[in-house]
């Protein structure tokens, strides 16, 4: 009699289902400067391991024209450092991976186009906040100081051009720092040499003027001009008191744009001058001689001294010979 013994063997589960399986490719081409494990290997395993492994950074390219080789042993070391030990890891495929970066050239024109947007925004904001201190209408242009700028080799990913602290100031020659980011990672920091120029309207002198010449008498016309530096304090209202009553601080050449800092109100009364002070008392206007203790322009408040009593009081300058005391 034979004893038939049946042994039931349950199907064996996948021995590696709880481990991270890394199958290395022979060759890999990436589009960013950073080498990540997910770009050079096929990955299988628990999601917690996959999340760690996919974006695990292995190396960085600095020279896009040279390939890199990364070994399986180096990859295992990186994974262990990331918290995945040998018992939970299986690496198959090639012993090492040859990696290259697909690249392209980023032209100087592309960089300049991004800088132009920031330059225009910067000067428009500056003009808007100036409360009339800068030209009311402004066109700003940007170009490379020499030639067409420099083209650079970059990884063939999504590119962002990020400006560093802007050096635009008021324009002219500018060395502007910027960073090239590819797929969200900084690839290169560099400086580009720019020339910023402005076009705006202004009242322009049509003749040379000397210091103390009256502004109202100077020949000027409103015209469009171009300048490296963005001027501030341009005079647009020729009915302004500084134009009606003011004089030029010094000589200026034909072609100068009229600005407030070119003008000043003339000194009508000097310290020590004897002038007439008027004031109203009981609806009667009274005049008395006083000595100026300050110098003053029209409309200034200065201190005057009664010649007889020595009393000092403040008065407003009206003209070269008269001040007004207001009680």
HELIX and SHEET records of a PDB file:
HELIX    1   1 UNK A   37  UNK A   40  1                                   4    
HELIX    2   2 UNK A   47  UNK A   54  1                                   8    
HELIX    3   3 UNK A   72  UNK A   81  1                                  10    
HELIX    4   4 UNK A   86  UNK A   88  5                                   3    
HELIX    5   5 UNK A  108  UNK A  128  1                                  21    
HELIX    6   6 UNK A  215  UNK A  217  5                                   3    
HELIX    7   7 UNK A  241  UNK A  245  1                                   5    
HELIX    8   8 UNK A  260  UNK A  262  5                                   3    
SHEET    1   A 3 UNK A  41  UNK A  44  0                                        
SHEET    2   A 3 UNK A  20  UNK A  24 -1                                        
SHEET    3   A 3 UNK A  89  UNK A  93  1                                        
SHEET    1   B 3 UNK A  27  UNK A  30  0                                        
SHEET    2   B 3 UNK A  96  UNK A 101  1                                        
SHEET    3   B 3 UNK A  68  UNK A  71 -1                                        
SHEET    1   C 2 UNK A  34  UNK A  36  0                                        
SHEET    2   C 2 UNK A  57  UNK A  60 -1                                        
SHEET    1   D 2 UNK A 103  UNK A 106  0                                        
SHEET    2   D 2 UNK A 152  UNK A 155 -1                                        
SHEET    1   E 4 UNK A 138  UNK A 144  0                                        
SHEET    2   E 4 UNK A 185  UNK A 205 -1                                        
SHEET    3   E 4 UNK A 172  UNK A 182 -1                                        
SHEET    4   E 4 UNK A 159  UNK A 163 -1                                        
SHEET    1   F 3 UNK A 138  UNK A 144  0                                        
SHEET    2   F 3 UNK A 185  UNK A 205 -1                                        
SHEET    3   F 3 UNK A 220  UNK A 227 -1                                        
SHEET    1   G 2 UNK A 246  UNK A 248  0                                        
SHEET    2   G 2 UNK A 263  UNK A 265 -1                                        
SHEET    1   H 2 UNK A 267  UNK A 269  0                                        
SHEET    2   H 2 UNK A 296  UNK A 297 -1                                        
SHEET    1   I 6 UNK A 274  UNK A 281  0                                        
SHEET    2   I 6 UNK A 284  UNK A 292 -1                                        
SHEET    3   I 6 UNK A 301  UNK A 306 -1                                        
SHEET    4   I 6 UNK A 312  UNK A 317 -1                                        
SHEET    5   I 6 UNK A 322  UNK A 324 -1                                        
SHEET    6   I 6 UNK A 274  UNK A 281  1                                        
END                                                                             
